Amino acid sequence: MFAIVDIAGFQEKVSEGDALAVPLLDAEVGKTVTFGTVLLVAKSDDDVIIGTPTVAGASVEAKVIAHGKGDKIRVFKMRRRKRYRRVHGHRQDFTEIEITKIKTGTTAKAA
């Protein structure tokens, strides 16, 4: 069983037990977060529930494992012949989560 869920503006395909890194969430380590914007739930190849635009009553629960920062990227700007050079670095914040439960909506229609 898997679901397509909207997490912080990104659509992710998740199954129970998956661990993934998502943009920074405002939650403490060890707490459970619930995502209610479920776009699709597939129990099997024949049993697929497609949302219009979301699946009513469906949600995904995840446990926050850790917060961190990604690898540093360098942004280099230069204008030739003008003695203009700038180097900027950036590290994106992220949250590691583990999917614990996928709840399906009981009132949704199967496609």
VMD Tcl script that draws the C-alpha trace (Angstrom):
set ca {
  {0.00 0.00 0.00}
  {1.25 3.48 -0.86}
  {-0.04 7.04 -0.97}
  {0.79 10.27 -2.75}
  {0.83 13.04 -0.14}
  {1.57 16.77 -0.26}
  {4.32 17.58 2.27}
  {5.42 21.23 2.49}
  {4.49 21.89 -1.14}
  {6.10 18.74 -2.58}
  {4.27 15.60 -3.67}
  {5.86 12.47 -2.20}
  {5.10 8.80 -2.79}
  {5.18 7.14 0.64}
  {4.66 3.70 2.12}
  {4.63 2.61 5.74}
  {8.18 2.38 7.08}
  {9.69 4.80 4.55}
  {12.21 7.36 5.80}
  {12.64 10.54 3.83}
  {14.01 14.06 4.08}
  {11.49 16.87 3.58}
  {11.77 20.66 3.90}
  {12.01 21.91 7.48}
  {8.88 21.23 9.53}
  {7.95 23.03 12.74}
  {7.87 19.95 14.99}
  {10.02 18.57 17.78}
  {12.15 15.45 17.39}
  {10.21 12.36 18.46}
  {6.78 13.92 17.92}
  {4.19 12.69 15.44}
  {2.98 14.89 12.58}
  {-0.11 14.29 10.46}
  {-0.43 15.21 6.79}
  {-4.05 15.55 5.67}
  {-3.50 16.45 2.03}
  {-3.54 12.96 0.51}
  {-3.93 12.98 -3.27}
  {-4.02 9.23 -3.97}
  {-4.20 5.99 -1.98}
  {-3.41 2.63 -3.57}
  {-4.13 -0.48 -1.51}
  {-3.44 -2.82 -4.44}
  {-3.33 -2.68 -8.22}
  {-7.12 -2.97 -8.40}
  {-8.02 -0.85 -5.35}
  {-6.93 2.73 -6.08}
  {-8.60 5.81 -4.60}
  {-7.96 9.04 -6.50}
  {-8.78 12.33 -4.78}
  {-10.73 15.18 -6.34}
  {-8.44 17.01 -5.46}
  {-7.82 15.18 -2.15}
  {-9.03 11.90 -0.69}
  {-11.69 12.64 1.92}
  {-10.84 11.31 5.37}
  {-7.37 10.04 4.42}
  {-4.24 11.06 6.30}
  {-0.61 10.05 6.73}
  {1.14 9.97 10.09}
  {4.90 10.34 10.40}
  {7.40 10.46 13.23}
  {10.05 13.20 13.24}
  {13.49 11.59 13.46}
  {15.87 14.56 13.18}
  {16.47 18.05 11.83}
  {19.55 18.97 9.84}
  {21.17 20.93 7.06}
  {21.99 19.72 3.57}
  {25.30 19.92 1.76}
  {26.71 23.35 1.05}
  {26.28 24.71 -2.44}
  {28.31 27.59 -3.83}
  {26.81 30.36 -5.96}
  {29.49 32.23 -7.93}
  {28.80 35.48 -9.77}
  {31.30 37.15 -12.04}
  {31.35 39.97 -14.58}
  {34.19 39.64 -17.01}
  {36.61 42.55 -17.30}
  {34.92 44.43 -14.41}
  {36.76 42.97 -11.38}
  {33.41 41.81 -9.97}
  {33.34 38.44 -8.24}
  {30.97 37.23 -5.51}
  {30.77 33.83 -3.82}
  {27.73 32.91 -1.72}
  {27.13 29.63 0.11}
  {23.82 28.04 1.07}
  {22.74 25.05 3.16}
  {19.09 24.04 3.00}
  {17.36 23.00 6.24}
  {15.50 19.67 6.24}
  {13.59 17.32 8.53}
  {13.97 13.54 8.47}
  {10.67 11.73 8.96}
  {9.55 8.10 9.06}
  {6.08 7.16 7.83}
  {4.27 5.21 10.55}
  {0.67 4.90 9.33}
  {-1.46 5.54 6.26}
  {-5.15 6.01 7.06}
  {-7.57 5.63 4.16}
  {-10.83 7.50 3.81}
  {-13.90 5.32 4.07}
  {-16.22 7.67 2.17}
  {-14.05 8.04 -0.93}
  {-15.00 6.44 -4.24}
  {-12.69 3.96 -5.94}
  {-11.48 4.85 -9.42}
}
mol new
graphics top color blue
foreach p $ca { graphics top sphere $p radius 0.5 }
foreach p [lrange $ca 0 end-1] q [lrange $ca 1 end] { graphics top cylinder $p $q radius 0.2 }
display resetview
